[in-house]
Amino acid sequence: MTPFANRPGERGDVPGWVLITLMTAGLVIGVWTAAGPALAGVFDQAITRVTSF
């Protein structure tokens, strides 16, 4: 028996990883929603400055 084998009755920490994944996705979506328009404006301004040379 390997040291990493699941013992009967042990399910691991799958619900914890699912929760962490969902919370991370929620944070990314929240930050993207809040900062997306500002970042798009900065990008457009930078492209305009570069192409004006």
Phi and psi in radians as a Rosetta constraint file:
Dihedral C 1 N 2 CA 2 C 2 CIRCULARHARMONIC -1.397 0.35
Dihedral N 2 CA 2 C 2 N 3 CIRCULARHARMONIC 2.715 0.35
Dihedral C 2 N 3 CA 3 C 3 CIRCULARHARMONIC -1.168 0.35
Dihedral N 3 CA 3 C 3 N 4 CIRCULARHARMONIC -0.297 0.35
Dihedral C 3 N 4 CA 4 C 4 CIRCULARHARMONIC -1.753 0.35
Dihedral N 4 CA 4 C 4 N 5 CIRCULARHARMONIC 0.078 0.35
Dihedral C 4 N 5 CA 5 C 5 CIRCULARHARMONIC -1.227 0.35
Dihedral N 5 CA 5 C 5 N 6 CIRCULARHARMONIC 2.490 0.35
Dihedral C 5 N 6 CA 6 C 6 CIRCULARHARMONIC -1.246 0.35
Dihedral N 6 CA 6 C 6 N 7 CIRCULARHARMONIC 2.372 0.35
Dihedral C 6 N 7 CA 7 C 7 CIRCULARHARMONIC -1.497 0.35
Dihedral N 7 CA 7 C 7 N 8 CIRCULARHARMONIC 2.688 0.35
Dihedral C 7 N 8 CA 8 C 8 CIRCULARHARMONIC -0.990 0.35
Dihedral N 8 CA 8 C 8 N 9 CIRCULARHARMONIC 2.296 0.35
Dihedral C 8 N 9 CA 9 C 9 CIRCULARHARMONIC 1.616 0.35
Dihedral N 9 CA 9 C 9 N 10 CIRCULARHARMONIC -0.124 0.35
Dihedral C 9 N 10 CA 10 C 10 CIRCULARHARMONIC -1.734 0.35
Dihedral N 10 CA 10 C 10 N 11 CIRCULARHARMONIC 2.234 0.35
Dihedral C 10 N 11 CA 11 C 11 CIRCULARHARMONIC -1.845 0.35
Dihedral N 11 CA 11 C 11 N 12 CIRCULARHARMONIC -0.122 0.35
Dihedral C 11 N 12 CA 12 C 12 CIRCULARHARMONIC 1.501 0.35
Dihedral N 12 CA 12 C 12 N 13 CIRCULARHARMONIC -2.881 0.35
Dihedral C 12 N 13 CA 13 C 13 CIRCULARHARMONIC -2.006 0.35
Dihedral N 13 CA 13 C 13 N 14 CIRCULARHARMONIC 0.705 0.35
Dihedral C 13 N 14 CA 14 C 14 CIRCULARHARMONIC -1.056 0.35
Dihedral N 14 CA 14 C 14 N 15 CIRCULARHARMONIC -0.804 0.35
Dihedral C 14 N 15 CA 15 C 15 CIRCULARHARMONIC -1.018 0.35
Dihedral N 15 CA 15 C 15 N 16 CIRCULARHARMONIC -0.610 0.35
Dihedral C 15 N 16 CA 16 C 16 CIRCULARHARMONIC -1.131 0.35
Dihedral N 16 CA 16 C 16 N 17 CIRCULARHARMONIC -0.771 0.35
Dihedral C 16 N 17 CA 17 C 17 CIRCULARHARMONIC -1.162 0.35
Dihedral N 17 CA 17 C 17 N 18 CIRCULARHARMONIC -0.655 0.35
Dihedral C 17 N 18 CA 18 C 18 CIRCULARHARMONIC -1.101 0.35
Dihedral N 18 CA 18 C 18 N 19 CIRCULARHARMONIC -0.757 0.35
Dihedral C 18 N 19 CA 19 C 19 CIRCULARHARMONIC -1.105 0.35
Dihedral N 19 CA 19 C 19 N 20 CIRCULARHARMONIC -0.773 0.35
Dihedral C 19 N 20 CA 20 C 20 CIRCULARHARMONIC -1.080 0.35
Dihedral N 20 CA 20 C 20 N 21 CIRCULARHARMONIC -0.746 0.35
Dihedral C 20 N 21 CA 21 C 21 CIRCULARHARMONIC -1.101 0.35
Dihedral N 21 CA 21 C 21 N 22 CIRCULARHARMONIC -0.785 0.35
Dihedral C 21 N 22 CA 22 C 22 CIRCULARHARMONIC -1.161 0.35
Dihedral N 22 CA 22 C 22 N 23 CIRCULARHARMONIC -0.677 0.35
Dihedral C 22 N 23 CA 23 C 23 CIRCULARHARMONIC -1.172 0.35
Dihedral N 23 CA 23 C 23 N 24 CIRCULARHARMONIC -0.696 0.35
Dihedral C 23 N 24 CA 24 C 24 CIRCULARHARMONIC -1.112 0.35
Dihedral N 24 CA 24 C 24 N 25 CIRCULARHARMONIC -0.762 0.35
Dihedral C 24 N 25 CA 25 C 25 CIRCULARHARMONIC -1.086 0.35
Dihedral N 25 CA 25 C 25 N 26 CIRCULARHARMONIC -0.701 0.35
Dihedral C 25 N 26 CA 26 C 26 CIRCULARHARMONIC -1.117 0.35
Dihedral N 26 CA 26 C 26 N 27 CIRCULARHARMONIC -0.718 0.35
Dihedral C 26 N 27 CA 27 C 27 CIRCULARHARMONIC -1.126 0.35
Dihedral N 27 CA 27 C 27 N 28 CIRCULARHARMONIC -0.739 0.35
Dihedral C 27 N 28 CA 28 C 28 CIRCULARHARMONIC -1.090 0.35
Dihedral N 28 CA 28 C 28 N 29 CIRCULARHARMONIC -0.772 0.35
Dihedral C 28 N 29 CA 29 C 29 CIRCULARHARMONIC -1.122 0.35
Dihedral N 29 CA 29 C 29 N 30 CIRCULARHARMONIC -0.713 0.35
Dihedral C 29 N 30 CA 30 C 30 CIRCULARHARMONIC -1.116 0.35
Dihedral N 30 CA 30 C 30 N 31 CIRCULARHARMONIC -0.807 0.35
Dihedral C 30 N 31 CA 31 C 31 CIRCULARHARMONIC -1.147 0.35
Dihedral N 31 CA 31 C 31 N 32 CIRCULARHARMONIC -0.727 0.35
Dihedral C 31 N 32 CA 32 C 32 CIRCULARHARMONIC -1.094 0.35
Dihedral N 32 CA 32 C 32 N 33 CIRCULARHARMONIC -0.708 0.35
Dihedral C 32 N 33 CA 33 C 33 CIRCULARHARMONIC -1.145 0.35
Dihedral N 33 CA 33 C 33 N 34 CIRCULARHARMONIC -0.718 0.35
Dihedral C 33 N 34 CA 34 C 34 CIRCULARHARMONIC -1.303 0.35
Dihedral N 34 CA 34 C 34 N 35 CIRCULARHARMONIC -0.703 0.35
Dihedral C 34 N 35 CA 35 C 35 CIRCULARHARMONIC -1.745 0.35
Dihedral N 35 CA 35 C 35 N 36 CIRCULARHARMONIC -0.160 0.35
Dihedral C 35 N 36 CA 36 C 36 CIRCULARHARMONIC -0.973 0.35
Dihedral N 36 CA 36 C 36 N 37 CIRCULARHARMONIC -0.925 0.35
Dihedral C 36 N 37 CA 37 C 37 CIRCULARHARMONIC -1.083 0.35
Dihedral N 37 CA 37 C 37 N 38 CIRCULARHARMONIC -0.682 0.35
Dihedral C 37 N 38 CA 38 C 38 CIRCULARHARMONIC -1.139 0.35
Dihedral N 38 CA 38 C 38 N 39 CIRCULARHARMONIC -0.743 0.35
Dihedral C 38 N 39 CA 39 C 39 CIRCULARHARMONIC -1.156 0.35
Dihedral N 39 CA 39 C 39 N 40 CIRCULARHARMONIC -0.644 0.35
Dihedral C 39 N 40 CA 40 C 40 CIRCULARHARMONIC -1.125 0.35
Dihedral N 40 CA 40 C 40 N 41 CIRCULARHARMONIC -0.683 0.35
Dihedral C 40 N 41 CA 41 C 41 CIRCULARHARMONIC -1.142 0.35
Dihedral N 41 CA 41 C 41 N 42 CIRCULARHARMONIC -0.734 0.35
Dihedral C 41 N 42 CA 42 C 42 CIRCULARHARMONIC -1.108 0.35
Dihedral N 42 CA 42 C 42 N 43 CIRCULARHARMONIC -0.737 0.35
Dihedral C 42 N 43 CA 43 C 43 CIRCULARHARMONIC -1.107 0.35
Dihedral N 43 CA 43 C 43 N 44 CIRCULARHARMONIC -0.809 0.35
Dihedral C 43 N 44 CA 44 C 44 CIRCULARHARMONIC -1.070 0.35
Dihedral N 44 CA 44 C 44 N 45 CIRCULARHARMONIC -0.718 0.35
Dihedral C 44 N 45 CA 45 C 45 CIRCULARHARMONIC -1.119 0.35
Dihedral N 45 CA 45 C 45 N 46 CIRCULARHARMONIC -0.727 0.35
Dihedral C 45 N 46 CA 46 C 46 CIRCULARHARMONIC -1.140 0.35
Dihedral N 46 CA 46 C 46 N 47 CIRCULARHARMONIC -0.744 0.35
Dihedral C 46 N 47 CA 47 C 47 CIRCULARHARMONIC -1.127 0.35
Dihedral N 47 CA 47 C 47 N 48 CIRCULARHARMONIC -0.698 0.35
Dihedral C 47 N 48 CA 48 C 48 CIRCULARHARMONIC -1.091 0.35
Dihedral N 48 CA 48 C 48 N 49 CIRCULARHARMONIC -0.743 0.35
Dihedral C 48 N 49 CA 49 C 49 CIRCULARHARMONIC -1.147 0.35
Dihedral N 49 CA 49 C 49 N 50 CIRCULARHARMONIC -0.704 0.35
Dihedral C 49 N 50 CA 50 C 50 CIRCULARHARMONIC -1.200 0.35
Dihedral N 50 CA 50 C 50 N 51 CIRCULARHARMONIC -0.728 0.35
Dihedral C 50 N 51 CA 51 C 51 CIRCULARHARMONIC -1.360 0.35
Dihedral N 51 CA 51 C 51 N 52 CIRCULARHARMONIC -0.212 0.35
Dihedral C 51 N 52 CA 52 C 52 CIRCULARHARMONIC -1.427 0.35
Dihedral N 52 CA 52 C 52 N 53 CIRCULARHARMONIC -0.179 0.35
